Structures are given as C-alpha cells and as structure tokens.
Amino acid sequence: MSGSGYDMDATIFSPEGRIFQVEYASKAVAEASTCVGVNCKDGVILAAEKTLSSGFVMEGSNKHIHTVSKFIGAVAGGYTPDGRYAVDRAREHTVQFKDNFGEEMPPRVLAERMGQFVHQFTCFGGARPLGINILFGGYDHREKKYDLYRITPSGQCFRHFAEAMGKGRQSCKAEIEKHNLVDMTVEEALPFVTKMLCDLHTESKKPYEIELGVVSDATEHRFVRVEEEKKKQLVANALHAIEVAANGEMDVE
C-alpha cells in the first residue's frame, strides 16, 4: 500500500478517493490481537486474546476489555494506548448523560457519539487517526434489549450480531457462523468463544492470556468480567477439547 505523497496527512484524499492514514490505522487493527463480540439470546460476550510480550509480565496487565458504565463494556482491538484513550472518553460520555438526563446511556447513543469522536481525528491537520476498532456491548434500558456496536478508525458505527477483529478474525467468524452462537445463551456460547481464541495459539509457544466479559440476564444487565476461577476452567476445558480433537485427527491419519 503506497500513498505516493497522499499519505502524509489524514485530511488528504487520493485521486481514487482514499484516505491512506485511515487505511494504515485499519491495517494496525487487522494485525493486532484478536477480539470477539457476540450478541447472544440473553446477553453479550466480549472476549480478547493477547500474547504476553515477556514471561516477566503479570497476567491482567495491559487490559483489552474495559468497563465503560455499569451496563456497558468495551473491548478495544488494535493499538492499546489508543483504546484506553477512547474508553476514557466513552466513560465521560456515560457519566455526563446520566447527570443530564437521569438515566443510563443506551449503547446506541454511546456508539454514535464515539463514532463522531473517532472521526474527528481524520478531519484536522496534525491529528493521527486512532488505530483501533472498538466493540461496545451493553443493555439498553429503553428498548429492553442487548446491543453490540463496532466503531472503526474512520468513525463509522455498525450494529452487529457478532464480530471478530485482529489476526484471527477470519477463523473466529467462521466458528461463530458454524456454531450459530447468536442463537445460544451466554453460558452456552462462552466455551465456544474461549476455545476459538485458545485455538489461535496451538502452533505458538508464546505465553498468552484470555480476557472475558459479559453483560446478561444472569448479571442483572450489568457488565462484569468473568471470574478468574471460572475463566481458568473455561480455558482448561478449551485446551482439553483442542488436544482431543488433535489426537483424533492423528488417529485418522
């Protein structure tokens, strides 16, 4: 991908109508750790895998999944510091909305406002587009339903049944479609989501960590991170299933 001088600023269109700085930001997201969101029958799952840069790094560092408000969570894929910056702004929006209107901010309104915020970084000289895709999952108290939204580096806002981003996005999307996770409950889908992320590391010896967060009927519509013990059990079960499947393939051969 060559900008031939048109990639020097995020405010310049190429003759073909492209903004190369935005495309570069999207490329940063595509090459980053895998993040997944699934809107299930009774809630939303947000999940992420991250390779630990060193054996000396403690688990829980450099989080990808964040609590935005009591009823909305987010997972940021791409350039992690940009994700933290955007999530902080999202938190400000939810607090201001609650102060002004006396009710919780719907995920749709938050996603639209965050799309506008991210888009600003493509409109002014001296600004760099944020190298992130953000998935917001939460409960809409007005509509009495769960929503999953994605914000792109250009500021576009999409509502999803499910979405995956990062290096392993294609295999994760295939698994989501294969098992029809959107028709499952959160508890039914969690093992599949955990397994698809663990499966990305079967060929790698590098240490990694899985992050899981849910907002569902079982959590009374609140966004919570999956308890550590439960997460460890999900990961252990996923690794066992992967090993059994691998041994089965070897037996067939």
Beta strands, then each sheet from edge to edge (+ up, - down):
strand 1: 35-39
strand 2: 43-51
strand 3: 65-69
strand 4: 72-78
strand 5: 132-140
strand 6: 145-151
strand 7: 157-159
strand 8: 162-165
strand 9: 208-216
strand 10: 223-225
sheet 1: 8+ 1- 2+ 9- 10+
sheet 2: 3+ 4- 5+ 6- 7+
end
